[in-house]
Amino acid sequence: MDPLKELMREVHKAMSSRHKPITLKGLPLPRAHHAKSPYTDPKSWKEGQLILLMHESGQTLGIFREKFGPFGVRRLSPEPFNELAALLSDLPMEVVTGLHWLEPTTSKITPVVYTSLERKAMQARFHELLEGV
Protein backbone atom coordinates (compact mmCIF):
# COMPACT_ATOMS: atom_id res chain seq x y z
CA MET A 1 0.00 0.00 0.00
CA ASP A 2 1.10 3.56 -0.68
CA PRO A 3 2.79 5.09 2.43
CA LEU A 4 0.95 8.38 1.95
CA LYS A 5 -2.45 6.64 1.85
CA GLU A 6 -1.48 4.62 4.92
CA LEU A 7 -0.55 7.80 6.77
CA MET A 8 -3.82 9.47 5.79
CA ARG A 9 -5.76 6.42 7.01
CA GLU A 10 -3.98 6.66 10.39
CA VAL A 11 -4.80 10.35 10.60
CA HIS A 12 -8.45 9.73 9.84
CA LYS A 13 -8.59 6.97 12.47
CA ALA A 14 -7.02 9.23 15.06
CA MET A 15 -9.35 12.10 14.20
CA SER A 16 -12.41 9.88 14.46
CA SER A 17 -11.46 8.78 17.95
CA ARG A 18 -10.29 12.05 19.50
CA HIS A 19 -9.02 10.51 22.72
CA LYS A 20 -6.18 8.71 20.92
CA PRO A 21 -3.03 10.64 19.90
CA ILE A 22 -1.90 10.58 16.27
CA THR A 23 1.00 8.18 15.83
CA LEU A 24 3.46 7.86 13.00
CA LYS A 25 4.98 4.40 12.57
CA GLY A 26 3.89 3.45 16.08
CA LEU A 27 5.59 6.37 17.86
CA PRO A 28 3.62 9.14 19.57
CA LEU A 29 4.28 12.69 18.44
CA PRO A 30 6.75 14.49 20.72
CA ARG A 31 5.22 17.04 23.05
CA ALA A 32 6.27 20.65 22.69
CA HIS A 33 8.68 21.59 25.47
CA HIS A 34 8.10 25.11 26.74
CA ALA A 35 11.09 26.17 28.77
CA LYS A 36 10.67 29.42 30.64
CA SER A 37 13.54 31.80 30.03
CA PRO A 38 14.96 33.58 33.07
CA TYR A 39 15.14 36.77 30.97
CA THR A 40 11.35 37.00 30.62
CA ASP A 41 10.64 36.82 34.35
CA PRO A 42 10.42 40.38 35.76
CA LYS A 43 11.30 39.08 39.23
CA SER A 44 14.78 38.09 38.07
CA TRP A 45 15.67 41.71 37.16
CA LYS A 46 17.00 44.01 39.89
CA GLU A 47 16.75 47.77 39.45
CA GLY A 48 19.91 49.83 39.48
CA GLN A 49 20.55 53.55 39.33
CA LEU A 50 19.35 56.18 36.88
CA ILE A 51 21.78 57.14 34.10
CA LEU A 52 21.83 60.04 31.67
CA LEU A 53 22.73 58.65 28.27
CA MET A 54 24.59 60.89 25.81
CA HIS A 55 25.71 60.13 22.28
CA GLU A 56 29.27 60.96 21.24
CA SER A 57 27.83 63.62 18.92
CA GLY A 58 26.55 65.50 21.98
CA GLN A 59 22.90 64.55 21.56
CA THR A 60 21.08 63.69 24.80
CA LEU A 61 19.34 60.33 24.44
CA GLY A 62 17.43 60.54 27.70
CA ILE A 63 17.34 59.10 31.18
CA PHE A 64 17.55 55.34 31.56
CA ARG A 65 17.28 52.97 34.50
CA GLU A 66 19.80 50.19 34.81
CA LYS A 67 18.38 46.73 35.37
CA PHE A 68 20.56 43.76 36.17
CA GLY A 69 19.35 40.34 35.18
CA PRO A 70 20.48 36.76 35.34
CA PHE A 71 24.07 35.89 34.52
CA GLY A 72 25.22 39.51 34.95
CA VAL A 73 23.22 40.90 32.03
CA ARG A 74 22.61 44.66 32.05
CA ARG A 75 19.58 46.28 30.42
CA LEU A 76 18.76 49.96 30.09
CA SER A 77 15.07 50.90 30.24
CA PRO A 78 13.96 54.42 29.29
CA GLU A 79 12.46 56.54 32.05
CA PRO A 80 10.09 59.49 31.54
CA PHE A 81 12.38 62.40 30.71
CA ASN A 82 10.22 65.32 31.89
CA GLU A 83 9.53 63.94 35.38
CA LEU A 84 13.17 63.43 36.19
CA ALA A 85 14.66 66.52 34.56
CA ALA A 86 15.36 68.04 37.97
CA LEU A 87 17.74 65.19 38.76
CA LEU A 88 19.99 65.78 35.74
CA SER A 89 22.79 67.37 37.72
CA ASP A 90 23.04 64.41 40.10
CA LEU A 91 22.89 61.64 37.50
CA PRO A 92 25.95 59.75 36.30
CA MET A 93 26.43 60.20 32.56
CA GLU A 94 27.36 57.52 30.03
CA VAL A 95 28.57 58.28 26.53
CA VAL A 96 27.67 55.81 23.80
CA THR A 97 28.96 55.49 20.25
CA GLY A 98 27.44 54.18 17.06
CA LEU A 99 24.61 55.31 14.80
CA HIS A 100 22.25 52.60 16.09
CA TRP A 101 21.63 54.74 19.19
CA LEU A 102 20.26 57.60 17.09
CA GLU A 103 16.95 57.84 15.31
CA PRO A 104 17.08 56.84 11.67
CA THR A 105 17.59 59.73 9.30
CA THR A 106 16.65 59.91 5.67
CA SER A 107 18.37 62.05 3.13
CA LYS A 108 16.70 63.49 0.07
CA ILE A 109 17.35 61.59 -3.11
CA THR A 110 19.05 63.79 -5.65
CA PRO A 111 17.75 63.16 -9.13
CA VAL A 112 20.23 62.12 -11.78
CA VAL A 113 20.53 64.69 -14.52
CA TYR A 114 21.71 63.40 -17.87
CA THR A 115 23.11 65.58 -20.62
CA SER A 116 21.49 65.47 -24.04
CA LEU A 117 24.49 63.54 -25.38
CA GLU A 118 24.09 60.86 -22.66
CA ARG A 119 20.34 60.60 -23.37
CA LYS A 120 20.94 60.12 -27.09
CA ALA A 121 23.53 57.41 -26.34
CA MET A 122 21.10 55.59 -24.01
CA GLN A 123 18.28 55.82 -26.55
CA ALA A 124 20.54 54.49 -29.29
CA ARG A 125 21.60 51.57 -27.06
CA PHE A 126 17.94 50.91 -26.17
CA HIS A 127 16.93 50.74 -29.83
CA GLU A 128 19.95 48.58 -30.59
CA LEU A 129 18.87 46.13 -27.91
CA LEU A 130 15.27 46.08 -29.17
CA GLU A 131 16.39 45.34 -32.72
CA GLY A 132 18.46 42.39 -31.50
CA VAL A 133 15.37 40.65 -30.14
N, C-alpha and C positions, 0 to 999 in steps of 0.2 A: 504494500500500500504506500501511497505517496506520503512522505513525512509531513508535508504541509497540511494535507487533509487529516492526517492523524492528530496533529497538533490542534487543528480547528475543532475536531471532535472532542478532544480533551477539554478545550476551552468551553465548548457548549455544555458538556457534562457538568463542569464546575459551576458554570453560570446558572444552570437549572437547579442545582442543589447549593444554595448560597452558603451553607454552613461549612462546606469543604473548601480548602484553599486550592488554588490552581497549582498544578505540579507539572514540571517539564521533566520528562524522562525519570519520573519517580522521585525527584527531589523537590522539596518545597521552595518557593521563592524566598530569597533572603529578605529579612526585615530591614527597613531603613533604620540606620543607627543615627540618632540625633544627639550628638555630643554638645554640651553647653560650653561655650567658650568663656574663659574667665574675663575676657575683654568686654563682653556684653553686659556683665553684671555690674550695676552701678555701685553696689556695696564694696566691690573690690578696688574702687578708685578713691584715693584720699586727696582731699583738697590741699593745695599749697598756697603760696602767696600770690598777690596780684603783681603783674608785670606790665610795664609800658613797652610796647613793641614798636621799634622804629626800623625803617628800611635804610639801607646804606645811602640811598639818594636823598635822605632827609625827610621823607614822607612818614607821618605818624600813621601807624596801622591800627592803633587802638589799644585798649586795655584788655588783657587776657588773664585768666586764672590758670595757674599750674594745677594739674591733676596727675598724681602718680599712681600707676596701675601695677598689675602683676608683672613680675620679672624686671622691675626697674624701668618700665616704660613711662615716658613723660608725654602728656597731652596738654595742649593749650586750648582753652575754651574761651570764646569772646565774652566779655562782660559789657553791660550797657555803658556806653561812653559818657553820656551826659550826667548820669547819676554819680559817677565817680570822678568827675573832672576836678573836684576840689582836692583829691588825693594825689594829683599828678606830681607835686613836688616831692612827695615822700616815697614814690614808687621806684623800685629798681628798673633800670632801662636795659633792654636787650636790643642789639642791632643785628638784623638779618640781611642776608644777601640773596640774590637770585630774583629773576623776574616772576617766578611762580607766586611770590608773595603779593604782587601787585595785581590790580584789576586788569583784565585784558584790554588792550587798546587796539583800535583799528585805524589804519591810515587810509587816506583817500587814494583811490586807484587813479593813476595818471594815464590818460588815454594816449595810445601810441599814434603819433602823427607821421604819416608816410609822405614822402615827396612825390610829385607827379611822376618822376622817373621810376621810383620804386613801385608805384601803383601799376604803371604800364608793364613793368617787368613781371609783376605777379599775375596780371591779367593774361599776359602772353604765355606764361608757364601754365596757368589754369586751362587755357584753350588748348595748349599742347597736350596736356594730360587727358582732356576730354576727347581729343581726336585719336589718341592711342587706344581708346576703349572700343 
